[in-house]
């Protein structure tokens, strides 16, 4: 049985990644690859749904930090939902919640993402128009 299965779906301008099973070496790599693919496709609003995630180990945590950095550097928005209490407490203790909101449900995460402005590329400096 593949315990690191990742499923993706898109709703509007938001990508949802379902991290199923164990978020360890292989599972974390798959999650990161899928997140990177969404970013390459121009999807800058990403929700990771942990409803069926049984375990998140230190490798998984490390990869999540990398995902947070990649989404932020792309000017995107990231949210986590359906975390087990122990995982939510760990994420808060590690400071993830300063950068990624945690939602009790996928529906609440999507409502929040809808309110966020769409990504329009990196902000460019305005050049003075007068000579």
Secondary structure as GFF3:
##gff-version 3
##sequence-region A 1 131
A	DSSP	beta_strand	6	11	.	.	.	ID=ss1
A	DSSP	beta_strand	14	19	.	.	.	ID=ss2
A	DSSP	beta_strand	21	23	.	.	.	ID=ss3
A	DSSP	alpha_helix	25	40	.	.	.	ID=ss4
A	DSSP	beta_strand	45	49	.	.	.	ID=ss5
A	DSSP	beta_strand	53	56	.	.	.	ID=ss6
A	DSSP	alpha_helix	58	73	.	.	.	ID=ss7
A	DSSP	beta_strand	77	81	.	.	.	ID=ss8
A	DSSP	alpha_helix	85	94	.	.	.	ID=ss9
A	DSSP	three_ten_helix	96	98	.	.	.	ID=ss10
A	DSSP	beta_strand	101	103	.	.	.	ID=ss11
A	DSSP	alpha_helix	106	115	.	.	.	ID=ss12
###
